[in-house]
Amino acid sequence: MIKRNLGLVLVIIAMILNILNFGFSNMSTKPLSFWLFLASIFVLITAFIKIFINENKEKKKTTSD
C-alpha cells in the first residue's frame, strides 16, 4: 500500500503538519492562513478518499485474476 500511494501519504503528512501549525487562537475568516487551513482539510480528506479508492481497485484486481 505504501509503495503505491507514497505521494498521497506524503500529502497527508504535509496537510497534518499544516493543520497543526494553524493558530486556533485568532480564528477569523479574513486572513489567508484560515483559507489555507480549510484547503488543507479539503486536500487531506481527498487524499484519504483517493487511497481508499486505489486500494479497493487493487483488491478487486487481485481477486479477479
C-alpha positions in Angstrom: 0.0 0.0 0.0 2.7 2.5 1.0 4.6 1.9 -2.3 1.6 2.5 -4.5 0.3 5.6 -2.5 3.6 7.2 -1.4 2.7 10.5 -2.9 -0.7 10.6 -1.2 0.9 9.6 2.2 3.4 12.5 1.9 0.5 14.8 1.1 -1.4 13.6 4.2 1.7 14.2 6.3 2.1 17.7 4.9 -1.5 18.6 5.4 -1.5 17.3 9.0 1.6 19.4 9.7 -0.1 22.4 8.1 -3.3 21.9 10.2 -1.3 21.5 13.4 0.6 24.7 12.6 -2.6 26.8 12.3 -3.2 29.2 15.2 -6.6 28.5 16.6 -6.5 31.4 19.0 -7.2 34.0 16.3 -9.6 32.2 14.1 -11.3 34.7 11.7 -12.2 34.3 8.1 -10.2 37.3 6.9 -6.6 36.1 7.0 -5.1 33.9 4.3 -4.0 31.3 6.9 -7.6 30.5 7.6 -8.3 29.7 4.0 -5.1 27.7 3.7 -6.3 25.8 6.8 -9.6 25.0 5.1 -7.8 24.0 1.9 -5.6 21.7 3.9 -8.6 19.9 5.4 -10.1 19.5 2.0 -6.9 18.1 0.5 -6.5 15.8 3.5 -10.0 14.3 3.1 -9.5 14.0 -0.7 -6.2 12.1 -0.2 -7.8 9.7 2.2 -10.7 9.0 -0.2 -8.2 8.6 -3.1 -6.2 6.0 -1.1 -9.3 4.0 -0.3 -10.4 4.1 -3.9 -7.0 2.9 -5.1 -6.9 0.1 -2.5 -10.3 -1.1 -3.4 -9.4 -1.2 -7.1 -6.2 -3.0 -6.4 -8.1 -5.5 -4.2 -10.6 -6.2 -6.9 -7.9 -6.6 -9.5 -6.0 -9.2 -7.5 -9.2 -11.2 -6.6 -10.4 -11.3 -10.2 -7.0 -12.5 -11.5 
